[in-house]
Amino acid sequence: MSWQAELQAMGKMAANVPLAPRTTLGVGGEAAWLFRPSDKANLIAAMSMIPQDISLFPLGRGSNVLIADSGIDGLVLDLGGINTLMVEGETIKVGAGVRMSKLAQAAANHGLTGLEFMATVPGDLGGGVAMNAGAFRQQVSDVLLSVDVLHRDGRLTCISRDALDMRYRYTKLPQGALIVSATFKLETSDAEQIKTTMREMRSKRSDSQPLALPNCGSVFKNPEGDFAARLIESVGLKGEQRGKARISDVHANFIVNAGGASSEDVLHLIRLAKAEVKKQTNIDLEPEVKLVGCSL
Ligand SMILES: Cc1cc2nc3c(=O)[nH]c(=O)nc-3n(C[C@H](O)[C@H](O)[C@H](O)COP(=O)(O)OP(=O)(O)OC[C@H]3O[C@@H](n4cnc5c(N)ncnc54)[C@H](O)[C@@H]3O)c2cc1C
């Protein structure tokens, strides 16, 4: 039996899967294969069946990726089936495929504070830990205790937060490691107050970000002491368009897909913003969005 047929028995396996609908920006080509294990046990079992020369790419909600128009010539993993969520006292252990907004809500329901910001970040837990997501002065690394990761050789290990060298939008994972679950240590607080804070954060978001059009959140990291949006605006690129991609008129660190943009259109605007900011301010902007199969 082929490895593809073996994986079929452990979840959902498909070939030539369009990835654009699996990203919030809505661009990018196809995955050669896409596998969605039905649960953690099947992911672990499947790992030993995937030939070593097949590259793996874990894709969460696709809210921080720019996938090339040529797609991904490998196996894309959808870990949405790994969705357990266990609360024990002030500790929450959660599967990689759980939406961060769902985790924030669960924490709030249990009167646990520390994850309110997740109500405003449209990703899955795995992507949130991999990116050390954060907002409103909170970030994953503030409350993370440890992650369980699955290595390419099939080993499952637990890595403590301190060994992950987490920084602003950065987590150091072992090469090829998949986040399977994460454990958080939160603090007890008033459930109604937590829910009010989440509502306020959401409404601040919808006032300041171009959420009506497909986008991938912040394109660049904020450089030390400044804001990428301010810099891009200052060099006159707010509203700049290429094909159907546009540097947002609302928030210059967002690129929006006005309908039918290609990955190349978006890349062109990223390169342009980076080059113009460098030329006019001598500041090097570093992409926050993960470029997959393409480069600057
Ligand atoms: C409207 C909007 C607002 C946003 N606001 C914020 C914000 O306030 N703060 C913020 O930090 N981000 C923000 N983002 C960006 C994005 O939501 C976060 O980076 C989020 O954590 C990405 O999660 P994801 O599941 O979408 O990951 P994906 O985009 O699917 O993947 C991102 C990276 O993580 C890797 N990855 C995903 N899952 C795993 C796994 N299980 N194991 C190992 N690696 C994995 C992927 O391979 C990829 O390299 C925003 C995005 C949008 C569209």
The ligand as an SDF file (V2000), in Angstrom:
LIG
                    3D

 53 58  0  0  0  0  0  0  0  0999 V2000
   -6.8350   40.2710   10.8940 C   0  0  0  0  0  0  0  0  0  0  0  0
   -5.6070   39.7010   11.5320 C   0  0  0  0  0  0  0  0  0  0  0  0
   -5.1660   40.1900   12.7460 C   0  0  0  0  0  0  0  0  0  0  0  0
   -4.0260   39.6490   13.3590 C   0  0  0  0  0  0  0  0  0  0  0  0
   -3.6410   40.1540   14.5550 N   0  0  0  0  0  0  0  0  0  0  0  0
   -2.5660   39.6330   15.1760 C   0  0  0  0  0  0  0  0  0  0  0  0
   -2.1510   40.1310   16.4610 C   0  0  0  0  0  0  0  0  0  0  0  0
   -2.7540   41.0050   17.0360 O   0  0  0  0  0  0  0  0  0  0  0  0
   -1.0620   39.5770   17.0290 N   0  0  0  0  0  0  0  0  0  0  0  0
   -0.3620   38.5800   16.4400 C   0  0  0  0  0  0  0  0  0  0  0  0
    0.6170   38.0970   17.0260 O   0  0  0  0  0  0  0  0  0  0  0  0
   -0.7200   38.0940   15.2150 N   0  0  0  0  0  0  0  0  0  0  0  0
   -1.7920   38.5950   14.5820 C   0  0  0  0  0  0  0  0  0  0  0  0
   -2.1640   38.1100   13.3520 N   0  0  0  0  0  0  0  0  0  0  0  0
   -1.3520   37.0760   12.7000 C   0  0  0  0  0  0  0  0  0  0  0  0
   -1.7730   35.6440   13.0050 C   0  0  0  0  0  0  0  0  0  0  0  0
   -3.1400   35.5740   13.3430 O   0  0  0  0  0  0  0  0  0  0  0  0
   -0.9380   35.0250   14.1390 C   0  0  0  0  0  0  0  0  0  0  0  0
    0.4330   35.0000   13.8090 O   0  0  0  0  0  0  0  0  0  0  0  0
   -1.3900   33.5910   14.4600 C   0  0  0  0  0  0  0  0  0  0  0  0
   -0.7150   33.1620   15.5950 O   0  0  0  0  0  0  0  0  0  0  0  0
   -1.1170   32.6060   13.3220 C   0  0  0  0  0  0  0  0  0  0  0  0
   -1.8090   31.4120   13.6050 O   0  0  0  0  0  0  0  0  0  0  0  0
   -2.2660   30.4590   12.4080 P   0  0  0  0  0  0  0  0  0  0  0  0
   -2.9070   29.2630   12.9880 O   0  0  0  0  0  0  0  0  0  0  0  0
   -3.0720   31.2120   11.4290 O   0  0  0  0  0  0  0  0  0  0  0  0
   -0.8550   30.0800   11.7890 O   0  0  0  0  0  0  0  0  0  0  0  0
   -0.4790   29.9110   10.2450 P   0  0  0  0  0  0  0  0  0  0  0  0
   -0.5900   31.2290    9.5640 O   0  0  0  0  0  0  0  0  0  0  0  0
   -1.2350   28.7900    9.6640 O   0  0  0  0  0  0  0  0  0  0  0  0
    1.0550   29.5170   10.3840 O   0  0  0  0  0  0  0  0  0  0  0  0
    2.0000   30.4730   10.8470 C   0  0  0  0  0  0  0  0  0  0  0  0
    3.3390   29.7510   11.0660 C   0  0  0  0  0  0  0  0  0  0  0  0
    3.1960   28.8460   12.1510 O   0  0  0  0  0  0  0  0  0  0  0  0
    3.5660   27.5330   11.7480 C   0  0  0  0  0  0  0  0  0  0  0  0
    2.7000   26.5690   12.4490 N   0  0  0  0  0  0  0  0  0  0  0  0
    1.3440   26.5210   12.4360 C   0  0  0  0  0  0  0  0  0  0  0  0
    0.9120   25.4850   13.1830 N   0  0  0  0  0  0  0  0  0  0  0  0
    2.0240   24.8560   13.6790 C   0  0  0  0  0  0  0  0  0  0  0  0
    2.2260   23.7210   14.4910 C   0  0  0  0  0  0  0  0  0  0  0  0
    1.2160   22.9960   14.9700 N   0  0  0  0  0  0  0  0  0  0  0  0
    3.5060   23.3580   14.7810 N   0  0  0  0  0  0  0  0  0  0  0  0
    4.5530   24.0720   14.3040 C   0  0  0  0  0  0  0  0  0  0  0  0
    4.4130   25.1680   13.5230 N   0  0  0  0  0  0  0  0  0  0  0  0
    3.1660   25.5600   13.2100 C   0  0  0  0  0  0  0  0  0  0  0  0
    3.3110   27.5000   10.2400 C   0  0  0  0  0  0  0  0  0  0  0  0
    4.0530   26.4740    9.6180 O   0  0  0  0  0  0  0  0  0  0  0  0
    3.7570   28.9110    9.8580 C   0  0  0  0  0  0  0  0  0  0  0  0
    5.1570   28.9700    9.7500 O   0  0  0  0  0  0  0  0  0  0  0  0
   -3.3090   38.6210   12.7270 C   0  0  0  0  0  0  0  0  0  0  0  0
   -3.7560   38.1120   11.4950 C   0  0  0  0  0  0  0  0  0  0  0  0
   -4.8950   38.6430   10.9000 C   0  0  0  0  0  0  0  0  0  0  0  0
   -5.3660   38.0730    9.6000 C   0  0  0  0  0  0  0  0  0  0  0  0
  1  2  1  0
  2  3  1  0
  2 52  2  0
  3  4  2  0
  4  5  1  0
  4 50  1  0
  5  6  2  0
  6  7  1  0
  6 13  1  0
  7  8  2  0
  7  9  1  0
  9 10  1  0
 10 11  2  0
 10 12  1  0
 12 13  2  0
 13 14  1  0
 14 15  1  0
 14 50  1  0
 15 16  1  0
 16 17  1  0
 16 18  1  0
 18 19  1  0
 18 20  1  0
 20 21  1  0
 20 22  1  0
 22 23  1  0
 23 24  1  0
 24 25  2  0
 24 26  1  0
 24 27  1  0
 27 28  1  0
 28 29  2  0
 28 30  1  0
 28 31  1  0
 31 32  1  0
 32 33  1  0
 33 34  1  0
 33 48  1  0
 34 35  1  0
 35 36  1  0
 35 46  1  0
 36 37  1  0
 36 45  1  0
 37 38  2  0
 38 39  1  0
 39 40  1  0
 39 45  2  0
 40 41  1  0
 40 42  2  0
 42 43  1  0
 43 44  2  0
 44 45  1  0
 46 47  1  0
 46 48  1  0
 48 49  1  0
 50 51  2  0
 51 52  1  0
 52 53  1  0
M  END
$$$$
